Amino acid sequence: MASCSLVKVQVIRGVIGVAALTAAYFASASFAPLSFLLLGIALYAMKGCPVCWIFEMCEAVDKSRKPAAENAAGKTEHPQI
């Protein structure tokens, strides 16, 4: 269950980051200081660049799949006597 929440947190951070990046792009033409503030929010939400966020998202999904794969493997194997 904890791994599932990690994926949800990553998705929420990604949505916040993409929204801030989009807003920063559209604010850059009219109000540059706001654009820089929004860019900082996006970098903070994504914990760095968007590629870093994608990498962490892949790790979170991998962590959420490992317990399910281990449980499935454990149920199909029979103990040897």
C-alpha positions as a Markdown table, in Angstrom:
| # | Residue | x | y | z |
|---|---|---|---|---|
| 1 | Met | 0.0 | 0.0 | 0.0 |
| 2 | Ala | 2.8 | 2.4 | 0.7 |
| 3 | Ser | 4.2 | 2.0 | -2.8 |
| 4 | Cys | 0.8 | 2.8 | -4.3 |
| 5 | Ser | 0.8 | 6.1 | -2.3 |
| 6 | Leu | 4.3 | 6.9 | -3.7 |
| 7 | Val | 2.9 | 6.7 | -7.2 |
| 8 | Lys | 0.0 | 9.0 | -6.3 |
| 9 | Val | 2.4 | 11.5 | -4.7 |
| 10 | Gln | 4.6 | 11.4 | -7.8 |
| 11 | Val | 1.6 | 12.0 | -10.1 |
| 12 | Ile | 0.4 | 14.9 | -7.9 |
| 13 | Arg | 3.9 | 16.5 | -7.9 |
| 14 | Gly | 4.0 | 16.1 | -11.7 |
| 15 | Val | 0.7 | 17.8 | -12.2 |
| 16 | Ile | 1.8 | 20.7 | -10.0 |
| 17 | Gly | 5.1 | 20.9 | -11.8 |
| 18 | Val | 3.6 | 20.8 | -15.3 |
| 19 | Ala | 0.9 | 23.4 | -14.3 |
| 20 | Ala | 3.6 | 25.7 | -12.9 |
| 21 | Leu | 5.8 | 25.3 | -16.0 |
| 22 | Thr | 2.9 | 26.1 | -18.3 |
| 23 | Ala | 1.9 | 29.1 | -16.2 |
| 24 | Ala | 5.5 | 30.3 | -16.2 |
| 25 | Tyr | 5.7 | 30.1 | -20.0 |
| 26 | Phe | 2.5 | 32.2 | -20.5 |
| 27 | Ala | 3.5 | 34.6 | -17.8 |
| 28 | Ser | 7.0 | 35.2 | -19.3 |
| 29 | Ala | 5.8 | 37.6 | -21.9 |
| 30 | Ser | 3.9 | 39.9 | -19.6 |
| 31 | Phe | 5.4 | 39.5 | -16.1 |
| 32 | Ala | 8.9 | 38.1 | -15.8 |
| 33 | Pro | 9.3 | 38.0 | -12.0 |
| 34 | Leu | 6.1 | 35.9 | -11.7 |
| 35 | Ser | 7.5 | 33.6 | -14.4 |
| 36 | Phe | 10.7 | 33.0 | -12.4 |
| 37 | Leu | 8.7 | 32.3 | -9.3 |
| 38 | Leu | 6.6 | 29.8 | -11.1 |
| 39 | Leu | 9.7 | 28.2 | -12.6 |
| 40 | Gly | 11.1 | 27.8 | -9.1 |
| 41 | Ile | 7.8 | 26.2 | -7.9 |
| 42 | Ala | 7.9 | 23.8 | -10.8 |
| 43 | Leu | 11.5 | 22.8 | -10.1 |
| 44 | Tyr | 10.7 | 22.3 | -6.4 |
| 45 | Ala | 7.6 | 20.2 | -7.1 |
| 46 | Met | 9.5 | 18.0 | -9.6 |
| 47 | Lys | 12.6 | 17.8 | -7.3 |
| 48 | Gly | 14.7 | 19.1 | -10.2 |
| 49 | Cys | 14.2 | 18.9 | -13.9 |
| 50 | Pro | 11.3 | 17.1 | -15.6 |
| 51 | Val | 13.6 | 14.2 | -16.5 |
| 52 | Cys | 14.4 | 13.7 | -12.8 |
| 53 | Trp | 10.7 | 13.5 | -12.1 |
| 54 | Ile | 10.2 | 10.9 | -14.9 |
| 55 | Phe | 13.1 | 8.9 | -13.4 |
| 56 | Glu | 11.6 | 9.0 | -9.9 |
| 57 | Met | 8.1 | 8.1 | -11.3 |
| 58 | Cys | 9.5 | 5.0 | -13.0 |
| 59 | Glu | 11.2 | 4.0 | -9.7 |
| 60 | Ala | 7.9 | 4.5 | -7.8 |
| 61 | Val | 6.0 | 2.4 | -10.3 |
| 62 | Asp | 8.7 | -0.3 | -10.2 |
| 63 | Lys | 8.5 | -0.4 | -6.3 |
| 64 | Ser | 4.8 | -0.7 | -6.5 |
| 65 | Arg | 5.0 | -3.7 | -8.9 |
| 66 | Lys | 7.7 | -5.6 | -7.0 |
| 67 | Pro | 5.6 | -6.7 | -4.0 |
| 68 | Ala | 2.8 | -7.8 | -6.4 |
| 69 | Ala | 5.2 | -9.8 | -8.4 |
| 70 | Glu | 6.8 | -11.4 | -5.3 |
| 71 | Asn | 3.3 | -12.3 | -4.0 |
| 72 | Ala | 2.3 | -13.8 | -7.3 |
| 73 | Ala | 5.6 | -15.8 | -7.5 |
| 74 | Gly | 5.2 | -17.0 | -3.9 |
| 75 | Lys | 1.7 | -18.3 | -4.4 |
| 76 | Thr | 2.6 | -20.3 | -7.5 |
| 77 | Glu | 5.6 | -22.0 | -6.0 |
| 78 | His | 5.1 | -25.1 | -4.0 |
| 79 | Pro | 7.4 | -25.9 | -1.1 |
| 80 | Gln | 9.7 | -28.8 | -1.7 |
| 81 | Ile | 9.7 | -31.5 | 1.0 |
